[in-house]
Amino acid sequence: MFKKNNLYCRFLKGYIISGHKIKGVHLSDVQITSLNLLGDISNDSKYSLNYNLKTNDMVFFDNHRIFHGRTAFKDFSDGDKKREMLRVWIKTSPQ
């Protein structure tokens, strides 16, 4: 969707492919190529930012404006040191 000439979207390639399979709607070669290209571009280090969250760090972003992902991590086995993640959805009124 476009708002004030800015693109807002979510790119969940796996969901797109699964949804088409569930509905029995085949993706064309052009659609598959486009999904792969968007995935490649979004994972290109020229267009990405990597960072390590530290204790008490917080990140806020709009899922429709920023593609994001997470890498694997090794957690502590000690319950006092285990990672805790709190996910919050903040809904604002349409602009």
Secondary structure as the mmCIF struct_conf table of DSSP 4:
data_model
#
loop_
_struct_conf.conf_type_id
_struct_conf.id
_struct_conf.beg_label_comp_id
_struct_conf.beg_label_asym_id
_struct_conf.beg_label_seq_id
_struct_conf.end_label_comp_id
_struct_conf.end_label_asym_id
_struct_conf.end_label_seq_id
STRN STRN1 PHE A 2 LYS A 3
TURN_TY1_P TURN_TY1_P1 LYS A 4 ASN A 5
STRN STRN2 ASN A 6 LEU A 7
HELX_RH_AL_P HELX_RH_AL_P1 LYS A 13 LYS A 23
TURN_TY1_P TURN_TY1_P2 GLY A 24 GLY A 24
HELX_LH_PP_P HELX_LH_PP_P1 HIS A 26 SER A 28
HELX_RH_AL_P HELX_RH_AL_P2 ASP A 29 SER A 42
TURN_TY1_P TURN_TY1_P3 ASN A 43 ASN A 43
HELX_RH_3T_P HELX_RH_3T_P1 SER A 45 TYR A 47
TURN_TY1_P TURN_TY1_P4 THR A 55 ASN A 56
TURN_TY1_P TURN_TY1_P5 ASN A 63 ARG A 65
BEND BEND1 SER A 77 ASP A 78
TURN_TY1_P TURN_TY1_P6 GLY A 79 LYS A 81
#
